[in-house]
């Protein structure tokens, strides 16, 4: 598994854990603020990974199209 895949999976696992705790009201308001900030950072990281992956896929497809045209 690539580093980006592992980072994405770990971030998503952590997000799910945070959301489950929020849904179950397992934290106080002070902890909630910190958890929301952590979740925001994790979402940003996941988005960066997805954007990078999309770019790589688009480049690969463009390369394949270029080879087919040649």
Beta strands, then each sheet from edge to edge (+ up, - down):
end
